[in-house]
Amino acid sequence: MAGLARQVSAEAVDRRRRRFYALGDMDEDRVAQLEKLGMIWSHFDVAWEGGLSAARGWAAEHGPLLAPLDATFQGYRVGIFLKNARAAARKAQEMEQQRAEGLPVELSAGALSTSGVSSWKRSTRPGALAGR
């Protein structure tokens, strides 16, 4: 049980470190020390690089990067990676168009952008939720 507590605690520390790093609130010396130990600052970036590397490998073997959905390269699901990347690109274009039109933009986590915050607050005040 003590090992689990140490593991959970270490994970919490790593989350805090990533947050401070992302905010630019971490001393450069500490950043260098953590990078020397192999700190992963963004799991998203690591996953993206892995997918991109597999896509490059698939393209080197098969030509243009028009992989079918079930395409794989060394066990990595390149077709799924490309489908998700294309969907994300379409979503980003839609969001940019909405911003250009001055409309509220839903972020990927499902929250509204700051332009929609006041309407969100109005719709979620306690009386509004109770139907009062």
C-alpha positions, -999 to +999 in steps of 0.1 A: +000+000+000+029+024+008+042+019-027+009+029-042+008+060-021+043+069-033+033+063-069+001+085-066+021+112-049+048+111-076+021+114-103+007+144-085+041+160-084+046+153-121+013+170-129+023+200-109+056+202-126+040+200-160+015+228-150+043+251-137+063+244-169+033+252-192+027+284-173+063+294-176+066+295-138+095+270-134+131+280-129+152+273-160+177+253-140+149+230-128+136+226-163+171+216-174+174+191-146+141+175-154+148+174-191+181+156-183+161+130-165+138+126-196+108+145-183+078+143-207+062+177-207+033+168-229+018+134-235-001+148-264+031+159-281+047+125-275+016+108-291+016+132-320+053+126-327+048+088-325+019+090-350+038+113-373+068+090-373+046+060-381+029+080-409+063+089-424+073+052-423+041+041-440+044+068-467+080+058-473+068+022-481+035+029-498+038+064-515+013+092-509-001+094-475-036+082-484-036+053-460-068+033-455-084+033-421-069-002-412-034+008-423-006+001-398+032+006-397+052-014-372+020-020-352+010+017-350-025+023-364-015+049-391-050+049-407-067+058-374-040+085-366-046+101-400-084+100-396-081+117-363-056+143-376-079+151-405-109+154-382-089+177-358-079+199-388-115+202-400-126+211-364-098+237-362-109+253-395-145+254-383-135+270-350-114+296-369-144+304-391-166+308-360-140+332-344-139+352-376-177+355-375-175+366-339-194+335-327-186+317-294-162+288-300-165+255-282-130+243-271-119+207-275-125+200-238-161+211-243-158+244-225-168+277-242-143+303-252-141+335-232-165+351-257-193+328-244-184+329-207-211+354-196-239+334-213-226+302-198-226+318-163-262+331-168-274+297-179-258+279-150-266+301-120-283+281-093-319+294-100-316+287-137-306+250-130-336+245-107-360+260-133-367+291-112 
